[in-house]
Each structure stands twice: as C-alpha cells, then as structure tokens.
C-alpha cells in the first residue's frame, strides 16, 4: 500500500501540484505510512503554500528519519 502512495506522491510532485502533494503526505501521516520522501515533499510543499503547521510536521518527519538512519536523508 505504501508503494502505491509513494508513487502517487512522486507523480504529483513531478507535476508540480503542491496542493495534491501536501494532501497526500498528510493522508500518509494520518495512516502512519512514513517514508523519507514524504517528509521532504511535505516540508517543500508546505513551504511553498505557506502552511507553517505542515512545514513543521514535515521537518519533524525529516528529523525522525535522520535519527533512525542518518544516511537515509541527505
């Protein structure tokens, strides 16, 4: 299931649809489907959309992944 979510996320990101990216990353967060790409894309889309809450959550996810596996998030 997460692979499908990640592929949808990548597709929306490539299309430049920040609103869809943010919605998908937030849905994944609610379902606890965490992935390194998700945090990065959430933070990026939130910054563009000026959504401070989502930006902070995306940064939290990036931090979580970095603490778990420092090489997984560049």
N, C-alpha and C positions, 0 to 999 in steps of 0.2 A: 504493500500500500504506500509506503513512504517513497519508493522509487517512482511511482506514478506522480505523487505530489511534487517531488523534486523536479521531474521532467516538466511538469506544468509550470512550475516556478521558473525554471530556466527559459522556457518558451516565452513566458510573459516578460521576463527580464530582457530577453533579446528583442522583443517587440517594443520595448521602451514604455510599457504600461505600468507606471509606478503604483497607480491605484490598485490594479489587479495583483501586483507583486505584494503590496502591503497586506491586502486582504488574504491572500494565500498563506503568507508567512504567519499571520495572526491565527488563521484557522489551524495551521500545523502546530502552533504553540499551544492552543487550547487542547488539541488531541495528543499533546506531548510527543509529537513527531519531530524531534530536534535533529538538526543536521547543520554542519558548519556553513554551508551555503546560505541556509535560511537566515542565520543571524546577520551575516554580511549584507544580504539583499534586503532584509528588514530595515537595518540601520540606514542603508543607502536610500531606499525608497522613502523612509520616514523623514530623512534629512531634506530630500527634495520637496516633500509635501508639507514640511514644517510641522510634523507631528512629533512633539517632544516626548510624549509617553512611549510611543512606538520606537523612537530613536533610542531611548534609554533601555528599553527591553531588548532591542537588537544588540546593543553594546553589552548588555548583561549576558546574552547568549554567546557572543564572541568571547567574552571573558571566561565563561563556563567551559567552552571548548578548548580555549588556550590552556586553562588549568588542567584539564583532563589529558590533553595531548598537545603539548606546546608546538609540535611541528605540523599540526593539522590546520592551523590558521596562520597565514602569513601576515 
